[in-house]
Amino acid sequence: MVKKILFVCSGNLDRSPTAEALLKGKEGFEAKSAGILIGARRRLSKNLIDWADIIFAMEEIHKTAILGISPSAKNKVFVLGIPNMYVRNDPELVKVLKERISQYLDVKW
């Protein structure tokens, strides 16, 4: 069975799209990303939250936003603790994402 993973950050520009790209094409996973800000590239919605089996929030503020939209999602939201200090596909961001995601998912990098 395919696990549907949603990554959430602020603007959906750097952290969550990088994480989404890491899981794209990985067997057993389907990934999407979204941001909580009004101007986000893809804005977080109840439909996206409902779609996901697991949601990775980059920071606590993102988890708060997710639960503000859908309180029932609380058991599928995990905070990775990755601050907004990276650019998209930054090698250090990729390294940190792989380490943190691997704590929750059995994925072959």
C-alpha positions in Angstrom: 0.0 0.0 0.0 1.3 3.5 -0.9 1.8 5.9 2.0 0.7 9.4 1.1 3.1 12.0 2.7 2.4 15.7 3.0 5.3 18.1 3.8 4.3 21.6 5.2 6.4 24.7 5.6 5.7 28.4 5.3 5.8 29.5 1.6 6.2 26.1 -0.1 9.3 27.4 -1.8 12.3 25.7 -0.2 11.9 23.2 2.6 8.7 21.3 1.8 9.3 21.1 -2.0 12.8 19.8 -1.3 11.3 17.1 0.9 8.6 16.3 -1.6 11.3 15.9 -4.3 13.2 13.4 -2.1 10.3 11.0 -2.0 9.1 11.5 -5.6 9.6 8.2 -7.4 10.4 6.3 -4.2 8.5 3.0 -4.2 5.7 2.9 -1.7 5.3 6.6 -1.3 3.4 9.4 -2.9 4.4 12.9 -1.8 3.0 16.4 -1.9 4.0 19.7 -0.3 2.2 22.9 0.8 2.7 26.1 2.7 0.7 27.9 5.4 1.1 31.4 4.1 -1.5 33.2 1.9 1.1 33.6 -0.9 2.4 30.0 -0.7 3.1 28.3 -4.0 0.6 25.5 -3.0 -1.5 26.6 -0.1 -2.3 24.1 2.7 -6.0 23.0 2.6 -8.3 20.6 4.3 -8.3 18.5 1.2 -4.5 18.0 1.3 -4.6 17.3 5.0 -7.4 14.7 4.5 -5.4 13.2 1.6 -2.3 12.5 3.6 -1.6 9.5 5.7 1.4 11.2 7.4 2.1 15.0 7.6 5.5 16.4 8.3 5.5 19.9 9.5 8.9 21.7 9.4 8.2 23.7 12.6 5.7 23.8 15.4 3.9 26.9 13.8 3.1 24.7 10.8 1.7 22.0 13.0 -0.5 24.6 14.7 -1.8 25.8 11.3 -2.5 22.2 10.2 -4.5 21.5 13.4 -6.3 24.8 13.1 -7.7 23.6 9.8 -8.2 20.0 10.8 -8.0 19.2 14.5 -8.7 15.5 13.8 -5.3 15.2 12.0 -3.4 15.4 15.3 -2.3 11.8 15.3 -0.7 12.0 11.8 1.3 15.2 12.2 5.0 15.1 13.1 7.3 18.1 13.5 10.7 17.7 11.9 12.2 20.8 13.6 13.8 22.3 10.5 14.1 26.1 10.6 13.6 28.4 7.7 17.3 29.0 6.9 17.8 26.9 3.8 17.3 27.4 0.1 15.7 24.8 -2.1 17.8 21.7 -2.6 20.6 22.9 -0.3 22.8 19.9 0.3 22.7 20.5 4.1 18.9 20.7 3.9 18.7 17.4 2.0 21.0 15.7 4.6 18.9 17.0 7.5 15.6 16.0 5.8 16.9 12.5 5.1 18.0 12.1 8.8 14.7 13.4 10.2 12.3 11.6 7.8 14.2 8.3 8.4 13.2 8.5 12.1 9.5 8.0 10.9 9.6 6.2 7.6 11.5 3.2 6.3 12.8 4.7 3.1 15.8 3.8 1.0 17.8 6.9 0.0 
